[in-house]
Amino acid sequence: MSSKVKKTLAVAAAGLLLASGYASAGTTLKLGGSAAVGKGVIVANQAAIEKDTGLTLDITVNGDANGLKLLNAGEVDVAMLGAPIEFAVKRLNAEAPGSINPSEFVATQVGSDTVKFIVHPSNPVKTLTDTQLKEILTGKITSWKDVGGPDQPILVVTGGPGLGARAIVVNLFLSGTDIVKTAREVQQLGQVAQVVAQAPTAIGYGNGGSITDAVAVIPGVEVVTPLSLVTRGAPSPEAQKLIKAATKYAPK
């Protein structure tokens, strides 16, 4: 066999290897989805994860539902979810019925996160019951005076409908009742805490990656949720490496 033919076969074999998902070290893995996973786990430990796995990570933080939507379309290799996968499936199928078949996806939990509720540090209301919080978030209580505070309207701040933290609050804390329509809606979870830190009458929520010292946490009320990496079908060897590394660094 000539050297030219050998070289051609070698190139073709390498192409097949890459296409099959069994690429060598240095493969770029595309990820999309939750900020709780994307920023809180992957970006925060990106150098170490890339060193552990030999992968190059291309990360887009755009919310749970968008991450799963991109995975379904084949535009990313792994979706990052900060809430149970059924919440993202429910939302996407509500927008486009039948667009997502949950049986096609495998969600692997790599850690857990806690959603907490926050107010401005100057707010004299330092504690709220579960019931009071639920009635504030759903619009039944609209003034701070009704929970022992000043006679001022409550500004509810929330992330967009596609974000995992909102799905957690709506589905797990509010039992499926949506957040009041007059709430101020922001596009990223981190922006909720930013708005609350600037607005003395605001209330919102966040997680370990978004809550800062600029806000006050309401004690005793929180929601624990899984952090997951999702693949379409069984994880490839590269995805398995990522899952193992992410599990090492994710909060438990």
Buried (B, 14 or more C-beta within 10 A) or exposed (E): EEEEEEEEEEEEEEEEEEEEBEBEEEBEBBBBBBBBBBBBBBBBBBEEBBEBBEBEBEBBBBBBBBBBBBBBEEEBBBBBBBBBBEBBBBBBBEEEEEEBEBEEBBBBBBBBBBBBBBBBEEBEBEEBEEEBBBBBBBBEBBBBBBBEBEEEEBBBBBBBBBBBBBBBBBBBBBEEEBBBEEBBBBEBBBBBBBBBBEBBBBBBBBBEBBBEEEBBBBEEBBBEBBBBBBBBEEBBEBBBBBBBBBBBBBBE
